[in-house]
């Protein structure tokens, strides 16, 4: 990087700023320090890996204190600052060096955290992870003000300020969240966290460039260069601000909607009633509201009236569940216990539902939005994407694997209409393999709503049909096609 003479200006304010502030800055020393600390080095790689490891641990625990440690150790800020100063001075060699260090550091952090999550027994979406998946305009403002402080600290030599800046900017936790999302195939988390990282990166880069120009770096540039830099800054900040502002607006709507939900529920009960617990899931269709109310009297139509009022107010379809716990004088402690138990049941139900959705979506090869959940019946259903060469037995194994540990829940994986097995006989009885194949056919018939043609010797085909009917396969779906084959062949029958 190089820095030459200042541009001449007769503006009194600029002359005063130049003499009092710019002239006291050792531009060459600062540029040398940036070049030394913003590039690629073994220390940079080591600190990136260590910081990434601490960050993913902080996300999984979750622990804010551990995350703060990762923020302090992260070496990513200096390449971004270097990129900003290189933009201010139009030093393309430094742009390449800083950009390379930043890109490779980000890839190392994402790859390391993804590998860590893959081998980790804990793969739960914690509050710290979820907090980094929906960046908004406030996140951009945090990065902007932090970069102002960071640029000032670097230029004026205020070392004590850098610690606070490192904590505020928080570059490493979003990258760790990206690694978590990739390892768990959760692209919502990966995409949202990467957008947060890019928001921080672009904002810090442009703000650092602004601070550099303010303090006389790049004063050798022509007015045309300065105009070009200004246009780039304005366009990039505008491009970031618009979608982030829309996200902030949506978050504000959710906050207002949550307040309306609480008020509407409260109006269904006497003034002495109290909402003990309230959960609102805005991402589900229909929107889900689950509440526990301590009330002196039972409100018969509370759920229906609440859903009707909120539907008109929010213009959204709702699924409202209100657990009413009657309380009176002398039994407040029992009511508190009952409310806690109800809250625990609700939270447990939601945890199981989330786990069921994630597992089914993973084995089916679809997004979680494609999974249908019936909490009342504790059942989750999804149609699987076709897998090349996959048999019905493979889909059944995938369903069983997804169901492990979800006691009380039924997970239904609907396979594509892969070929049905041939049912083997020995004399007039099923062979051992034939019985197993018929059991697989029953499993498939319960999930694929197609007719089945049963071809084989008449007595054996009739026997197979009776077994299917006994397993609640509708008779109208079963068609016998007698022939002289010893084994019974089952084939799907497409609708007319």
C-alpha positions as CSV (number, residue, x, y, z in Angstrom):
1,X,0.0,0.0,0.0
2,X,1.1,3.6,-0.7
3,X,-0.1,6.9,0.5
4,X,0.9,10.2,-1.2
5,X,0.2,13.9,-0.7
6,X,-3.1,15.2,0.4
7,X,-5.5,16.8,-2.0
8,X,-5.7,20.6,-1.8
9,X,-8.9,22.0,-0.5
10,X,-9.8,25.6,0.6
11,X,-12.8,24.5,2.8
12,X,-12.0,25.8,6.3
13,X,-13.4,22.7,8.0
14,X,-11.4,20.4,5.8
15,X,-8.2,22.5,6.3
16,X,-8.8,22.3,10.1
17,X,-9.4,18.5,10.0
18,X,-6.4,18.0,7.8
19,X,-4.1,19.9,10.1
20,X,-5.5,18.6,13.4
21,X,-6.3,15.0,12.6
22,X,-4.9,13.8,9.3
23,X,-1.5,15.3,9.7
24,X,-1.0,13.5,13.1
25,X,-1.6,10.1,11.5
26,X,1.4,7.9,10.6
27,X,-0.1,6.6,7.4
28,X,2.9,4.5,6.3
29,X,3.2,2.8,9.6
30,X,-0.5,1.9,9.7
31,X,-0.4,0.6,6.2
32,X,2.6,-1.6,7.0
33,X,0.8,-3.0,10.0
34,X,-2.3,-3.8,7.9
35,X,-0.2,-5.6,5.3
36,X,1.6,-7.6,7.9
37,X,-1.6,-8.7,9.8
38,X,-4.2,-9.1,7.0
39,X,-2.4,-11.7,4.9
40,X,-2.0,-15.4,4.9
41,X,0.3,-17.0,7.5
42,X,0.6,-20.2,9.6
43,X,-0.5,-18.3,12.7
44,X,-3.6,-17.1,10.8
45,X,-4.6,-20.7,9.9
46,X,-4.0,-21.9,13.5
47,X,-6.0,-19.1,15.1
48,X,-8.8,-19.6,12.5
49,X,-9.1,-23.3,13.4
50,X,-8.9,-22.7,17.2
51,X,-11.5,-19.9,16.9
52,X,-13.8,-22.0,14.8
53,X,-13.6,-24.9,17.3
54,X,-14.5,-22.7,20.2
55,X,-17.3,-21.1,18.2
56,X,-19.0,-24.4,17.3
57,X,-18.7,-25.5,21.0
58,X,-20.3,-22.3,22.1
59,X,-23.2,-22.7,19.6
60,X,-23.8,-26.3,20.6
61,X,-23.6,-25.9,24.4
62,X,-25.0,-23.1,24.0
63,X,-22.8,-20.6,25.9
64,X,-22.4,-16.9,25.3
65,X,-19.2,-16.8,27.3
66,X,-17.6,-19.5,25.1
67,X,-18.7,-17.6,21.9
68,X,-17.2,-14.4,23.2
69,X,-13.9,-16.3,23.5
70,X,-14.2,-17.4,19.9
71,X,-14.9,-13.7,18.8
72,X,-11.8,-12.5,20.6
73,X,-9.5,-15.1,19.1
74,X,-10.9,-14.9,15.5
75,X,-8.3,-13.4,13.1
76,X,-10.8,-12.7,10.3
77,X,-11.2,-9.0,11.1
78,X,-7.8,-7.9,9.9
79,X,-8.2,-9.3,6.3
80,X,-11.6,-7.5,6.1
81,X,-10.0,-4.2,7.4
82,X,-7.2,-4.8,5.0
83,X,-9.7,-5.2,2.2
84,X,-11.3,-1.9,3.2
85,X,-8.1,0.0,3.3
86,X,-7.0,-1.5,-0.1
87,X,-10.4,-0.3,-1.5
88,X,-9.7,3.2,-0.1
89,X,-6.2,3.4,-1.7
90,X,-7.1,1.2,-4.8
91,X,-4.2,-1.1,-4.0
92,X,-5.2,-4.1,-6.0
93,X,-2.3,-6.3,-4.8
94,X,-3.4,-5.9,-1.2
95,X,-7.0,-6.5,-2.3
96,X,-6.0,-9.9,-3.7
97,X,-3.9,-10.8,-0.6
98,X,-6.6,-9.8,1.9
99,X,-9.4,-11.3,-0.2
100,X,-7.5,-14.6,-0.5
101,X,-6.8,-14.8,3.2
102,X,-10.5,-14.0,4.1
103,X,-11.9,-16.5,1.6
104,X,-9.6,-19.4,2.6
105,X,-10.1,-18.6,6.3
106,X,-13.9,-18.7,5.9
107,X,-13.7,-22.0,4.0
108,X,-11.4,-23.5,6.6
109,X,-13.8,-22.4,9.4
110,X,-16.8,-23.8,7.7
111,X,-15.2,-27.1,6.8
112,X,-13.8,-27.6,10.3
113,X,-17.1,-26.9,12.0
114,X,-19.0,-29.0,9.6
115,X,-16.7,-32.0,10.2
116,X,-17.0,-31.4,14.0
117,X,-20.8,-31.5,13.9
118,X,-20.7,-34.6,11.7
119,X,-18.9,-36.5,14.4
120,X,-20.6,-34.8,17.3
121,X,-23.5,-36.7,19.1
122,X,-25.2,-33.3,19.6
123,X,-26.8,-31.9,16.5
124,X,-29.6,-29.8,18.0
125,X,-30.5,-26.4,16.8
126,X,-29.8,-24.3,19.9
127,X,-31.0,-20.8,20.6
128,X,-27.5,-19.4,19.8
129,X,-27.6,-21.1,16.3
130,X,-31.2,-19.9,15.7
131,X,-30.2,-16.3,16.6
132,X,-27.8,-16.2,13.7
133,X,-30.2,-17.4,10.9
134,X,-32.3,-14.2,10.4
135,X,-30.0,-11.2,9.9
136,X,-31.8,-7.8,9.7
137,X,-31.0,-4.1,9.4
138,X,-30.0,-3.9,13.0
139,X,-27.2,-6.4,12.3
140,X,-26.0,-4.2,9.6
141,X,-26.0,-1.2,11.9
142,X,-24.1,-3.2,14.6
143,X,-21.4,-4.0,12.0
144,X,-21.4,-0.4,10.8
145,X,-20.9,1.2,14.2
146,X,-18.4,-1.5,15.2
147,X,-16.4,-0.9,12.1
148,X,-16.3,2.8,12.8
149,X,-14.9,2.1,16.2
150,X,-12.5,-0.5,14.8
151,X,-11.2,1.8,12.1
152,X,-10.7,4.6,14.6
153,X,-8.9,2.4,17.0
154,X,-6.6,1.2,14.3
155,X,-5.8,4.6,12.9
156,X,-5.5,6.4,16.3
157,X,-3.8,3.6,18.1
158,X,-6.6,3.0,20.6
159,X,-5.8,-0.7,21.4
160,X,-8.3,-1.0,24.3
161,X,-11.1,-0.4,21.9
162,X,-10.3,-3.4,19.7
163,X,-11.5,-5.9,22.3
164,X,-15.0,-4.5,22.3
165,X,-15.0,-4.3,18.5
166,X,-14.1,-8.0,18.2
167,X,-17.0,-9.0,20.5
168,X,-19.5,-6.7,18.7
169,X,-18.6,-7.7,15.2
170,X,-18.8,-11.5,15.9
171,X,-17.4,-12.9,12.6
172,X,-16.7,-16.5,13.6
173,X,-20.0,-17.6,15.1
174,X,-22.0,-17.1,11.8
175,X,-19.4,-19.2,9.9
176,X,-19.7,-21.9,12.6
177,X,-23.5,-21.8,12.1
178,X,-22.9,-22.3,8.4
179,X,-20.9,-25.4,9.1
180,X,-23.6,-26.7,11.4
181,X,-26.2,-26.1,8.7
182,X,-24.2,-27.9,6.0
183,X,-23.4,-30.9,8.3
184,X,-27.1,-31.3,9.2
185,X,-28.4,-30.5,5.7
186,X,-30.3,-27.6,7.1
187,X,-30.0,-25.0,4.3
188,X,-32.2,-22.5,6.1
189,X,-29.6,-22.2,8.9
190,X,-26.7,-22.4,6.5
191,X,-28.1,-19.7,4.2
192,X,-29.2,-17.3,7.0
193,X,-25.9,-17.6,8.8
194,X,-23.9,-17.0,5.6
195,X,-26.0,-14.0,4.9
196,X,-25.2,-12.6,8.3
197,X,-21.5,-13.2,7.7
198,X,-21.6,-11.5,4.3
199,X,-23.5,-8.6,5.9
200,X,-20.8,-8.1,8.5
201,X,-18.0,-8.6,5.9
202,X,-19.3,-6.1,3.4
203,X,-20.3,-3.5,6.0
204,X,-17.0,-3.7,7.7
205,X,-15.1,-3.4,4.4
206,X,-17.0,-0.4,3.2
207,X,-16.9,1.3,6.6
208,X,-13.2,0.7,6.9
209,X,-12.7,2.2,3.4
210,X,-14.8,5.3,4.5
211,X,-12.7,5.8,7.7
212,X,-9.5,5.4,5.7
213,X,-10.5,8.1,3.2
214,X,-11.7,10.3,6.1
215,X,-8.2,10.1,7.6
216,X,-6.3,10.9,4.4
217,X,-5.6,7.4,3.1
218,X,-5.8,7.4,-0.7
219,X,-5.5,11.1,-1.0
220,X,-3.4,10.6,-4.2
221,X,-6.5,9.4,-6.0
222,X,-8.3,11.5,-8.6
223,X,-11.8,13.0,-8.1
224,X,-13.0,10.3,-10.6
225,X,-11.6,7.6,-8.3
226,X,-13.3,9.1,-5.3
227,X,-16.6,9.3,-7.1
228,X,-16.3,5.6,-8.2
229,X,-15.6,4.6,-4.5
230,X,-18.6,6.6,-3.3
231,X,-20.9,4.9,-5.9
232,X,-19.6,1.4,-4.9
233,X,-20.2,2.1,-1.2
234,X,-23.7,3.5,-1.7
235,X,-24.8,0.7,-4.1
236,X,-23.5,-2.1,-1.9
237,X,-24.9,-0.6,1.3
238,X,-28.3,-0.1,-0.4
239,X,-28.3,-3.6,-1.8
240,X,-27.7,-5.0,1.7
241,X,-30.1,-2.6,3.5
242,X,-33.2,-3.3,1.4
243,X,-33.6,-7.1,2.1
244,X,-32.4,-6.7,5.7
245,X,-34.9,-3.9,6.3
246,X,-37.7,-6.2,5.0
247,X,-36.5,-8.9,7.4
248,X,-36.6,-6.4,10.2
249,X,-40.1,-5.4,9.2
250,X,-41.2,-9.0,9.3
251,X,-39.7,-9.5,12.8
252,X,-41.5,-6.3,13.9
253,X,-44.7,-7.8,12.6
254,X,-44.1,-11.0,14.5
255,X,-43.5,-9.0,17.7
256,X,-46.8,-7.1,17.2
257,X,-48.6,-10.3,16.3
258,X,-47.4,-12.1,19.4
259,X,-48.7,-9.2,21.5
260,X,-52.1,-9.4,19.7
261,X,-52.2,-13.2,20.3
262,X,-51.7,-12.7,24.1
263,X,-54.3,-9.9,24.3
264,X,-56.9,-11.9,22.4
265,X,-56.4,-15.0,24.5
266,X,-56.6,-13.0,27.7
267,X,-60.0,-11.5,26.6
268,X,-61.5,-15.0,26.4
269,X,-61.2,-15.4,30.2
270,X,-62.0,-13.5,33.4
271,X,-59.7,-10.7,34.5
272,X,-58.3,-12.9,37.3
273,X,-57.1,-15.5,34.7
274,X,-53.5,-15.6,33.9
275,X,-51.6,-16.9,30.8
276,X,-48.9,-19.2,32.3
277,X,-47.3,-20.2,29.0
278,X,-47.6,-19.0,25.4
279,X,-45.8,-20.3,22.3
280,X,-46.4,-18.9,18.8
281,X,-44.9,-20.6,15.7
282,X,-45.0,-18.2,12.8
283,X,-43.2,-20.4,10.4
284,X,-45.8,-23.2,10.3
285,X,-48.8,-23.3,8.0
286,X,-51.3,-22.7,9.5
287,X,-49.6,-20.6,12.2
288,X,-49.6,-22.5,15.5
289,X,-50.5,-21.0,18.9
290,X,-50.2,-23.1,22.1
291,X,-51.1,-21.5,25.4
292,X,-51.7,-22.6,29.0
293,X,-54.2,-20.5,31.0
294,X,-54.8,-20.5,34.7
295,X,-58.5,-19.6,35.0
296,X,-61.2,-19.7,37.8
297,X,-63.8,-20.8,35.2
298,X,-63.6,-22.9,32.1
299,X,-64.2,-21.0,28.8
300,X,-66.0,-23.5,26.5
301,X,-65.3,-21.8,23.1
302,X,-62.0,-20.2,23.9
303,X,-60.0,-21.9,21.2
304,X,-62.6,-21.3,18.5
305,X,-63.2,-17.6,19.4
306,X,-59.4,-17.0,19.7
307,X,-58.8,-18.5,16.2
308,X,-61.6,-16.4,14.7
309,X,-60.4,-13.1,16.2
310,X,-56.8,-13.7,15.3
311,X,-57.7,-14.8,11.8
312,X,-59.4,-11.5,11.2
313,X,-56.7,-9.4,12.9
314,X,-53.6,-11.2,11.3
315,X,-55.0,-12.4,8.0
316,X,-53.5,-15.8,8.7
317,X,-54.9,-19.3,9.2
318,X,-54.3,-20.5,12.7
319,X,-54.1,-23.7,14.7
320,X,-54.9,-22.7,18.3
321,X,-54.5,-25.0,21.3
322,X,-55.4,-23.6,24.8
323,X,-54.9,-25.8,27.9
324,X,-57.2,-24.5,30.6
325,X,-56.3,-25.2,34.2
326,X,-59.0,-24.3,36.7
327,X,-57.8,-22.6,39.9
328,X,-59.4,-21.1,42.9
329,X,-58.7,-20.0,46.4
330,X,-56.4,-22.3,48.3
331,X,-55.1,-24.4,45.3
332,X,-52.7,-22.0,43.7
333,X,-49.7,-24.3,44.3
334,X,-51.4,-27.2,42.6
335,X,-52.3,-24.9,39.7
336,X,-48.6,-23.9,39.3
337,X,-47.6,-27.5,39.3
338,X,-50.3,-28.4,36.7
339,X,-49.2,-25.4,34.6
340,X,-45.6,-26.5,34.7
341,X,-46.6,-30.1,33.7
342,X,-48.7,-28.8,30.9
343,X,-45.8,-26.6,29.7
344,X,-43.4,-29.5,29.8
345,X,-45.9,-31.7,27.8
346,X,-46.2,-29.0,25.2
347,X,-42.5,-28.4,24.9
348,X,-41.9,-32.2,24.7
349,X,-44.5,-32.5,22.0
350,X,-42.8,-29.7,20.0
351,X,-39.3,-31.3,20.5
352,X,-40.6,-34.6,19.2
353,X,-42.4,-33.0,16.3
354,X,-39.3,-31.1,15.3
355,X,-37.1,-34.2,15.5
356,X,-39.7,-36.2,13.5
357,X,-39.8,-33.5,10.7
358,X,-36.0,-33.2,10.5
359,X,-35.5,-37.0,10.3
360,X,-38.2,-37.6,7.8
361,X,-37.1,-34.8,5.6
362,X,-33.5,-36.1,5.7
363,X,-34.3,-39.7,4.7
364,X,-36.9,-38.6,2.2
365,X,-34.6,-36.2,0.5
366,X,-37.0,-33.3,0.7
367,X,-37.3,-30.0,2.6
368,X,-38.9,-30.0,6.0
369,X,-41.8,-28.0,4.6
370,X,-42.9,-31.1,2.7
371,X,-43.5,-33.1,5.9
372,X,-47.1,-33.2,7.2
373,X,-47.3,-33.3,11.0
374,X,-50.5,-34.2,13.0
375,X,-49.6,-33.4,16.6
376,X,-53.0,-34.7,17.8
377,X,-52.3,-38.1,16.5
378,X,-48.5,-37.8,16.9
379,X,-47.9,-38.7,13.3
380,X,-45.6,-37.3,10.6
381,X,-45.9,-38.2,6.9
382,X,-43.8,-37.5,3.8
383,X,-43.4,-38.7,0.3
384,X,-39.9,-39.8,-0.5
385,X,-38.0,-38.7,-3.6
386,X,-37.1,-41.6,-5.9
387,X,-33.6,-43.1,-5.3
388,X,-31.9,-44.8,-8.2
389,X,-32.0,-48.5,-7.7
390,X,-33.7,-48.4,-4.3
391,X,-36.1,-51.2,-3.4
392,X,-39.2,-51.0,-1.2
393,X,-37.2,-52.7,1.6
394,X,-34.7,-49.8,1.6
395,X,-37.4,-47.3,2.0
396,X,-38.9,-49.3,4.9
397,X,-35.4,-49.4,6.6
398,X,-35.2,-45.6,6.2
399,X,-38.5,-45.2,7.8
400,X,-37.5,-47.5,10.7
401,X,-34.2,-45.6,11.1
402,X,-36.0,-42.3,11.3
403,X,-38.5,-43.7,13.9
404,X,-35.7,-44.8,16.3
405,X,-36.1,-43.2,19.7
406,X,-39.4,-41.4,18.9
407,X,-41.6,-43.5,21.1
408,X,-45.3,-42.6,20.8
409,X,-44.9,-41.1,17.4
410,X,-45.7,-42.7,14.0
411,X,-43.4,-41.8,11.1
412,X,-44.8,-42.6,7.7
413,X,-42.5,-42.6,4.7
414,X,-44.4,-43.0,1.4
415,X,-42.1,-44.7,-1.1
416,X,-42.4,-44.3,-4.9
417,X,-44.1,-47.3,-6.5
418,X,-41.1,-49.5,-6.7
419,X,-41.6,-53.2,-7.8
420,X,-43.5,-55.4,-5.3
421,X,-41.9,-58.6,-4.2
422,X,-42.7,-62.1,-5.5
423,X,-44.4,-64.2,-2.8
424,X,-42.9,-67.7,-2.6
425,X,-44.9,-70.8,-1.7
426,X,-44.0,-74.3,-0.6
427,X,-47.0,-76.5,-1.2
428,X,-50.0,-74.6,0.1
429,X,-48.0,-72.6,2.7
430,X,-45.9,-69.5,2.4
431,X,-42.1,-70.0,2.6
432,X,-40.2,-68.2,5.2
433,X,-39.0,-65.7,2.6
434,X,-42.5,-65.5,1.1
435,X,-43.9,-64.5,4.5
436,X,-41.3,-61.8,4.8
437,X,-41.9,-60.5,1.3
438,X,-45.7,-60.4,1.9
439,X,-45.1,-58.4,5.1
440,X,-43.1,-55.9,3.0
441,X,-45.9,-55.8,0.5
442,X,-48.4,-55.0,3.2
443,X,-46.2,-52.2,4.4
444,X,-46.0,-50.7,0.9
445,X,-49.7,-51.1,0.2
446,X,-50.5,-49.1,3.3
447,X,-48.5,-46.2,2.1
448,X,-48.9,-46.2,-1.7
449,X,-52.6,-45.6,-2.7
450,X,-52.6,-47.7,-5.8
451,X,-54.4,-50.9,-6.8
452,X,-52.5,-54.2,-6.7
453,X,-52.8,-57.1,-9.2
454,X,-52.3,-60.5,-7.6
455,X,-51.2,-63.1,-10.3
456,X,-50.7,-66.8,-9.5
457,X,-52.5,-70.1,-8.9
458,X,-56.1,-69.3,-7.9
459,X,-55.9,-70.8,-4.4
460,X,-52.6,-69.1,-3.6
461,X,-53.7,-65.8,-5.1
462,X,-56.8,-65.9,-3.0
463,X,-54.8,-66.7,0.1
464,X,-52.6,-63.6,-0.5
465,X,-55.6,-61.4,-1.0
466,X,-57.2,-62.6,2.3
467,X,-54.0,-61.7,4.1
468,X,-53.9,-58.3,2.5
469,X,-57.6,-57.7,3.4
470,X,-56.9,-58.8,7.0
471,X,-54.2,-56.1,7.1
472,X,-56.9,-53.5,6.2
473,X,-56.0,-53.1,2.6
474,X,-59.4,-52.2,0.9
475,X,-60.8,-55.0,-1.2
476,X,-61.5,-52.7,-4.1
477,X,-57.8,-52.2,-4.5
478,X,-57.1,-55.9,-4.9
479,X,-57.5,-57.7,-8.3
480,X,-56.8,-61.4,-8.8
481,X,-55.4,-62.5,-12.1
482,X,-55.3,-66.4,-11.9
483,X,-52.5,-68.2,-13.9
484,X,-50.5,-71.4,-13.5
485,X,-47.4,-69.8,-11.8
486,X,-46.3,-71.5,-8.6
487,X,-45.4,-68.2,-7.0
488,X,-47.7,-65.2,-6.6
489,X,-46.6,-62.0,-8.3
490,X,-47.8,-58.6,-7.1
491,X,-47.8,-55.6,-9.3
492,X,-49.0,-52.1,-8.9
493,X,-52.2,-51.2,-10.9
494,X,-52.2,-47.7,-12.1
495,X,-55.6,-45.8,-12.1
496,X,-57.6,-45.7,-15.2
